[in-house]
Amino acid sequence: MTALVLGIPSKGRLMEATEALLGKAGFALTRNGSDRLYRGRLGGIEDVDVAFLSASEIATSLKEGKIDLGVTGEDLLRETLRPEDDRVDVLERLSFGFANVVVAVPEAWLDVARMSDLDEVSESFYKRHGRRLRVATKYLNLTRRFFANKGVTGYRIVESLGATEGAPAAGTAEAIVDITTTGSTLTANRLKILDDGVILESQAVLALRTECEDDQRVAALRAGLSRALAKP
């Protein structure tokens, strides 16, 4: 039997929470050789190999068919996949790694509270400055889809490679789309979330290639995780 390949975050709190949940479900993770190696096995189910990857690599590897299942943030999954792409689906939401992808603007923009206000500001901004309002983000696809759905067109994306929340203060963007858990970093940078500016309420998910959904090993993994998630 060909082994299923399960992608697990390779470091950080997402890795720790994933390993703890799998252990609670009776599926112990073992690494091949040492902690520095990026392959392992999943105990409790036969023929399940583990690939330790970054959360973003897991989303990409699912899309490309390099792994069969994986634990990653739903934000990364939705950013990587087109809405109509049915090759990958969420099998289970895992109740950790909570965060929201949001649209935020400077607190000083007192008249901007909703996306419709941002659309109006973008029009006046172009008239005053002769250029489009800049939105800094790492979430290019989520931003484009959300802004189009809200009817906001007068902007351009500035791809963020560093601390996105610092872009307005640095003068490299007027607004941002970023992920936040408590909002404290946004507040520290004098930014506010628009009232209807929550693009996605994200959490860690177990996603899979839909071609594997009838595999009995997938069913066993899902059943174990469901029991573990139901425990207090």
Residue pairs with C-beta under 8 A, 6 or more apart in sequence:
1 46
1 47
2 47
3 47
3 48
3 49
4 47
4 48
4 49
4 68
4 69
4 212
4 215
4 217
4 218
5 48
5 49
5 50
5 51
5 66
5 67
5 68
5 69
6 42
6 48
6 49
6 50
6 51
6 67
6 68
6 69
6 70
6 71
6 221
7 50
7 51
7 52
7 53
7 57
7 58
7 61
7 62
7 67
7 69
7 70
7 71
7 72
8 15
8 18
8 19
8 29
8 40
8 50
8 51
8 52
8 53
8 58
8 70
8 71
9 15
9 18
9 52
9 53
9 54
9 55
9 58
9 71
9 72
10 38
10 52
10 53
10 54
11 54
13 97
14 55
14 71
14 73
14 96
14 97
14 204
15 52
17 94
17 96
17 97
17 204
18 71
18 94
18 204
19 29
21 94
21 96
21 225
21 228
21 229
22 28
22 29
22 42
22 225
23 29
24 228
24 231
25 44
25 224
25 225
25 227
25 228
26 43
26 44
26 224
26 228
27 42
27 43
27 44
27 45
27 221
27 224
28 42
28 43
28 44
29 40
29 41
29 42
29 43
29 50
30 40
30 41
30 43
31 37
31 39
31 40
31 50
31 52
32 39
32 40
32 41
37 52
38 51
38 52
38 53
39 49
39 50
39 51
39 52
40 49
40 50
40 52
41 48
41 49
41 50
42 48
42 49
42 50
42 221
44 220
44 224
45 217
45 220
45 221
46 217
47 217
48 217
48 221
51 61
51 67
53 61
53 67
53 70
55 71
55 72
55 73
55 76
56 72
56 76
56 80
58 67
58 70
58 71
58 72
58 76
59 70
59 72
59 73
59 76
59 77
59 79
59 80
59 81
59 207
60 80
61 67
61 70
62 69
62 70
62 72
62 77
62 80
62 88
62 207
62 208
62 209
63 80
63 81
63 85
63 87
63 88
65 87
65 209
67 209
68 208
68 209
68 212
69 91
69 206
69 207
69 208
69 209
69 212
69 218
69 221
70 206
70 207
70 208
71 94
71 204
71 205
71 206
71 207
72 204
72 205
72 207
73 97
73 99
73 202
73 203
73 204
73 205
74 90
74 93
74 200
74 202
74 203
74 204
74 205
75 99
75 101
75 139
75 142
75 179
75 200
75 202
77 88
77 90
77 205
77 207
78 141
78 142
78 200
78 202
79 139
79 140
79 141
79 142
80 141
81 88
82 141
83 145
86 210
87 209
87 210
87 211
88 207
88 208
88 209
88 210
89 207
89 208
89 210
89 213
90 205
90 206
90 207
91 205
91 206
91 207
91 208
91 213
91 218
91 222
92 205
92 206
92 222
92 225
92 226
92 229
93 203
93 204
93 205
94 203
94 204
94 205
94 206
94 225
94 229
95 203
95 204
95 229
96 203
96 204
97 202
97 203
97 204
98 181
98 201
98 202
98 203
99 179
99 180
99 181
99 202
99 203
100 179
100 180
100 181
100 198
100 199
100 200
100 201
100 202
101 139
101 142
101 177
101 178
101 179
101 198
101 199
101 200
101 202
102 177
102 178
102 179
102 180
102 186
102 193
102 194
102 197
102 198
102 199
103 115
103 118
103 135
103 146
103 175
103 176
103 177
103 193
103 194
103 197
103 199
104 165
104 175
104 176
104 177
104 178
104 180
104 186
104 191
104 192
104 193
104 194
104 197
105 112
105 118
105 168
105 174
105 175
105 176
105 191
105 192
105 194
106 168
106 174
106 175
106 190
106 191
106 192
107 190
107 191
107 192
108 190
109 121
109 192
111 117
111 121
112 118
112 121
112 194
113 194
113 195
114 194
114 195
114 196
114 197
115 147
115 150
115 151
115 152
115 194
115 196
115 197
116 150
116 151
117 194
118 133
118 152
118 175
118 194
119 150
119 151
119 152
119 153
119 154
121 133
122 132
122 133
122 152
122 153
122 154
122 155
123 154
125 131
125 132
125 133
125 154
125 174
126 132
126 133
126 154
132 154
132 155
132 156
133 154
133 155
133 156
133 174
133 175
134 155
134 156
134 157
134 158
134 172
134 173
134 174
134 175
135 143
135 147
135 155
135 156
135 157
135 158
135 173
135 174
135 175
135 176
135 177
136 157
136 158
136 159
136 160
136 164
136 167
136 168
136 172
136 173
136 175
136 176
136 177
137 143
137 157
137 158
137 159
137 160
137 164
137 176
137 177
137 178
138 159
138 160
138 164
138 178
139 177
139 178
139 179
139 199
140 157
140 159
142 177
142 199
142 200
143 157
143 177
143 199
144 157
146 177
146 199
147 153
147 155
150 196
155 175
158 167
158 172
158 173
160 167
160 173
160 176
160 178
164 176
164 177
164 178
165 176
165 178
165 185
165 186
165 188
165 189
165 191
166 189
167 173
167 176
168 174
168 175
168 176
168 189
168 191
169 189
169 190
176 191
177 199
178 186
179 202
180 186
180 193
183 193
186 192
186 193
206 221
206 222
206 225
208 218
212 218
